[in-house]
Amino acid sequence: MLSFNNEEMTNDQTCGRETSFTTYGGRRKQKSRDTVANIKARLGKMELAMMNTWDGIDLIKQSTKRGLEGLRNEIEDLREGMLAS
């Protein structure tokens, strides 16, 4: 079992973030106090997810548009076939 003391961790271990330990259920958990960095990281992930979503929506719109154009052409061909007979 790993044990931690309450001394501050070195800069190499924390990568420049301030850290604290909280006890929960008999275990110690490291919590970052750098909330701004956490929020920026989450925002970046959300922006990436939204870009992927919009790309998917654009693909759906394009395929729907092509499908509608194809249906219009088929309907026109059927209409011309009915008028010719």
C-alpha positions as CSV (number, residue, x, y, z in Angstrom):
1,M,0.0,0.0,0.0
2,L,1.3,3.4,-0.9
3,S,1.5,6.0,1.8
4,F,1.8,9.8,1.3
5,N,3.0,12.4,3.7
6,N,1.5,15.8,3.9
7,E,4.6,17.5,2.5
8,E,4.3,19.3,-0.8
9,M,5.3,17.3,-3.8
10,T,8.1,18.5,-5.9
11,N,7.5,20.5,-9.1
12,D,8.6,17.5,-11.2
13,Q,5.8,15.4,-9.7
14,T,3.1,18.0,-10.0
15,C,4.0,19.5,-13.4
16,G,3.7,23.0,-11.9
17,R,0.2,22.6,-10.4
18,E,-0.7,23.2,-6.8
19,T,-2.0,20.0,-5.2
20,S,-3.8,19.0,-2.0
21,F,-4.8,15.7,-0.6
22,T,-8.3,14.9,0.6
23,T,-9.2,11.9,2.6
24,Y,-12.2,9.9,1.3
25,G,-13.0,6.4,2.3
26,G,-9.7,5.9,4.0
27,R,-7.7,6.7,0.8
28,R,-6.0,9.9,-0.1
29,K,-6.8,11.5,-3.4
30,Q,-4.8,14.2,-5.2
31,K,-6.9,17.2,-6.3
32,S,-5.7,19.9,-8.5
33,R,-6.4,23.5,-7.4
34,D,-5.8,24.8,-10.9
35,T,-9.4,25.1,-11.9
36,V,-8.8,27.4,-14.7
37,A,-6.5,24.9,-16.4
38,N,-9.1,22.2,-15.9
39,I,-11.9,24.3,-17.3
40,K,-9.7,25.2,-20.4
41,A,-9.0,21.5,-20.9
42,R,-12.6,20.6,-20.8
43,L,-13.5,23.5,-23.1
44,G,-11.0,22.3,-25.6
45,K,-12.4,18.8,-25.5
46,M,-16.0,20.1,-25.9
47,E,-14.9,22.3,-28.9
48,L,-13.3,19.3,-30.6
49,A,-16.4,17.2,-30.0
50,M,-18.6,19.9,-31.4
51,M,-16.5,20.3,-34.5
52,N,-16.8,16.5,-35.0
53,T,-20.5,16.8,-34.5
54,W,-20.9,19.6,-37.0
55,D,-18.8,17.7,-39.6
56,G,-21.2,14.7,-39.2
57,I,-24.2,16.9,-39.6
58,D,-22.8,18.5,-42.7
59,L,-22.2,15.0,-44.2
60,I,-25.8,14.0,-43.4
61,K,-27.1,17.2,-45.0
62,Q,-25.1,16.5,-48.2
63,S,-26.3,13.0,-48.5
64,T,-29.9,14.0,-47.8
65,K,-29.6,16.7,-50.5
66,R,-28.2,14.1,-53.0
67,G,-30.9,11.7,-52.1
68,L,-33.6,14.2,-52.7
69,E,-32.1,15.2,-56.1
70,G,-32.1,11.5,-57.0
71,L,-35.7,11.1,-56.0
72,R,-36.7,14.2,-58.0
73,N,-35.0,12.8,-61.1
74,E,-36.7,9.4,-60.6
75,I,-40.1,11.0,-60.2
76,E,-39.5,13.1,-63.4
77,D,-38.4,10.0,-65.3
78,L,-41.6,8.2,-64.2
79,R,-43.7,11.2,-65.1
80,E,-42.2,11.3,-68.6
81,G,-42.7,7.6,-69.0
82,M,-46.4,7.8,-68.0
83,L,-46.9,10.7,-70.5
84,A,-45.2,8.9,-73.3
85,S,-47.4,5.8,-73.0
